[in-house]
Amino acid sequence: VGSLLVGLALAAGARVVGAVGGERKAAAVRERGAAAVDYTRDGWAERVVELTGGGADVVFDGVGGAIGRAAFGATAAGGRFSVHGAAGGAPTRIPPDEAARRGVTVIGLEQLMELRAGGRERAERALAEAAAGRLAPVVGRTFPLERAAEAHAAIEARAVVGKTLLTVG
């Protein structure tokens, strides 16, 4: 999802800083044209604040846990913080009073479901971007179906940059 978000944000003209786990993933983000910070290193959230001139206007959190909390801290006052996953094991929990104090709008998965109106138009725009070659998936590794357990282990270990595919035949 992260690579897709980077592509969509860049296509919309946004300045993008991708927070990733490890140098391989950071290099992949930079290859797509965005800045990258490694959240396995100390001070990464402060680096986001520095790179964005005071905090990110919009943060998409797909990791959760402590990393998500730090990402919330790097969200600018008046910004938006969207939780769309919990790859780190638990979704980010933001106390409403803390978000209100900073003027940050928190969007959780339940609010994303409310955005279904207009979904067809958004899907058509995304497919048009993909057809034009401006939005392409990043394929990390491919495994034959009989090695599905190995593929799943690679996903769980967060060892793959991009999508993991299973092939049949």
C-alpha positions as CSV (number, residue, x, y, z in Angstrom):
1,V,0.0,0.0,0.0
2,G,2.9,2.4,0.8
3,S,4.3,2.3,-2.7
4,L,0.8,2.9,-4.2
5,L,0.3,5.9,-1.8
6,V,3.7,7.3,-2.8
7,G,2.8,7.0,-6.5
8,L,-0.6,8.6,-6.1
9,A,0.7,11.4,-3.9
10,L,3.5,12.2,-6.4
11,A,1.1,12.1,-9.3
12,A,-1.1,14.6,-7.4
13,G,1.9,16.9,-7.1
14,A,2.6,16.4,-3.4
15,R,6.0,16.5,-1.7
16,V,6.3,13.0,-0.3
17,V,8.4,11.6,2.6
18,G,8.1,7.9,2.9
19,A,8.8,6.3,6.3
20,V,10.1,2.8,5.8
21,G,11.9,0.0,7.7
22,G,15.4,-0.4,6.3
23,E,17.7,1.0,3.7
24,R,16.4,-1.3,0.9
25,K,12.9,0.1,1.3
26,A,14.3,3.6,1.6
27,A,16.1,3.2,-1.7
28,A,12.9,1.9,-3.3
29,V,11.0,5.0,-2.1
30,R,13.8,7.4,-3.4
31,E,13.8,5.6,-6.8
32,R,10.1,6.5,-7.1
33,G,11.0,10.2,-6.6
34,A,10.2,10.7,-2.9
35,A,12.3,11.5,0.2
36,A,12.7,8.6,2.7
37,V,13.3,8.2,6.4
38,D,14.1,4.9,8.1
39,Y,11.9,4.3,11.1
40,T,14.3,1.7,12.5
41,R,16.7,4.6,13.3
42,D,16.5,7.0,16.2
43,G,15.1,10.4,15.4
44,W,13.2,9.5,12.3
45,A,10.0,11.3,13.2
46,E,12.0,14.5,14.0
47,R,13.6,14.1,10.5
48,V,10.1,14.0,9.0
49,V,9.3,17.3,10.8
50,E,12.5,18.8,9.5
51,L,11.9,17.6,5.9
52,T,8.4,18.9,5.9
53,G,9.1,22.2,7.5
54,G,7.1,21.7,10.6
55,G,5.3,18.4,10.2
56,A,3.5,16.4,7.5
57,D,0.1,17.8,6.4
58,V,-1.1,14.3,5.8
59,V,0.2,11.0,7.3
60,F,-0.9,7.6,6.1
61,D,-0.2,5.0,8.8
62,G,-0.1,1.4,7.7
63,V,2.2,0.1,10.4
64,G,0.6,1.1,13.7
65,G,2.0,0.6,17.2
66,A,4.9,2.7,18.4
67,I,5.8,3.6,14.8
68,G,2.3,4.9,14.2
69,R,2.4,7.0,17.5
70,A,5.7,8.6,16.4
71,A,4.2,9.3,12.9
72,F,1.2,11.0,14.6
73,G,3.8,13.1,16.5
74,A,5.2,14.1,13.1
75,T,1.8,15.2,11.8
76,A,1.5,19.0,11.5
77,A,-0.9,20.9,13.6
78,G,-4.2,21.0,11.6
79,G,-3.1,18.0,9.6
80,R,-4.7,14.7,8.8
81,F,-3.7,11.3,10.2
82,S,-5.1,8.3,8.4
83,V,-4.9,4.8,9.9
84,H,-5.2,2.1,7.2
85,G,-3.4,-0.8,8.7
86,A,-1.5,-2.4,11.5
87,A,1.5,-4.3,9.9
88,G,3.4,-3.8,13.1
89,G,0.8,-5.8,15.1
90,A,-1.6,-3.2,16.5
91,P,-3.4,-0.2,15.0
92,T,-2.3,3.2,16.2
93,R,-4.6,4.5,19.0
94,I,-4.9,8.3,19.2
95,P,-6.7,9.8,22.1
96,P,-9.4,12.1,20.7
97,D,-8.4,14.9,23.2
98,E,-4.8,14.8,22.0
99,A,-5.9,15.0,18.3
100,A,-8.3,17.9,19.1
101,R,-5.6,19.8,21.1
102,R,-3.4,19.8,18.0
103,G,-6.2,20.2,15.5
104,V,-5.4,16.9,13.8
105,T,-8.2,15.0,12.0
106,V,-7.8,11.3,12.6
107,I,-9.3,9.0,10.0
108,G,-9.7,5.4,10.9
109,L,-10.7,2.4,8.8
110,E,-14.3,2.9,9.8
111,Q,-14.3,6.4,8.4
112,L,-12.7,5.2,5.2
113,M,-15.7,2.9,4.7
114,E,-17.9,6.0,4.7
115,L,-16.0,7.3,1.7
116,R,-17.7,4.7,-0.6
117,A,-19.7,7.4,-2.3
118,G,-17.7,8.4,-5.3
119,G,-15.7,5.2,-5.1
120,R,-16.4,4.4,-8.8
121,E,-15.0,7.7,-9.9
122,R,-11.9,7.3,-7.7
123,A,-11.4,3.8,-9.0
124,E,-11.7,5.0,-12.6
125,R,-9.1,7.8,-12.0
126,A,-6.7,5.3,-10.4
127,L,-7.1,2.8,-13.3
128,A,-6.5,5.7,-15.8
129,E,-3.3,6.6,-13.9
130,A,-2.2,2.9,-14.1
131,A,-3.1,2.6,-17.8
132,A,-1.1,5.7,-18.5
133,G,1.9,4.1,-16.7
134,R,2.0,6.7,-14.0
135,L,0.8,4.3,-11.3
136,A,2.5,0.9,-11.3
137,P,2.7,-1.8,-8.6
138,V,6.1,-2.6,-7.1
139,V,6.5,-6.4,-7.3
140,G,9.0,-7.5,-4.6
141,R,9.1,-11.3,-4.9
142,T,7.4,-14.0,-6.7
143,F,6.9,-17.5,-5.3
144,P,5.3,-20.6,-6.9
145,L,2.1,-21.6,-5.2
146,E,3.6,-24.6,-3.5
147,R,5.9,-22.2,-1.6
148,A,3.0,-20.1,-0.2
149,A,4.1,-20.6,3.4
150,E,7.6,-19.2,2.5
151,A,5.9,-16.2,0.8
152,H,3.7,-15.6,3.9
153,A,6.8,-15.8,6.2
154,A,8.5,-13.1,4.0
155,I,5.5,-10.9,4.3
156,E,5.3,-11.3,8.1
157,A,9.0,-10.6,8.5
158,R,8.5,-7.4,6.4
159,A,11.4,-8.6,4.3
160,V,9.9,-7.8,0.9
161,V,9.9,-4.4,-0.8
162,G,6.6,-4.2,-2.7
163,K,4.0,-6.9,-3.3
164,T,4.6,-10.6,-2.9
165,L,3.0,-12.7,-5.7
166,L,2.1,-16.3,-6.0
167,T,2.3,-18.0,-9.4
168,V,0.3,-21.0,-10.5
169,G,1.6,-23.5,-13.0
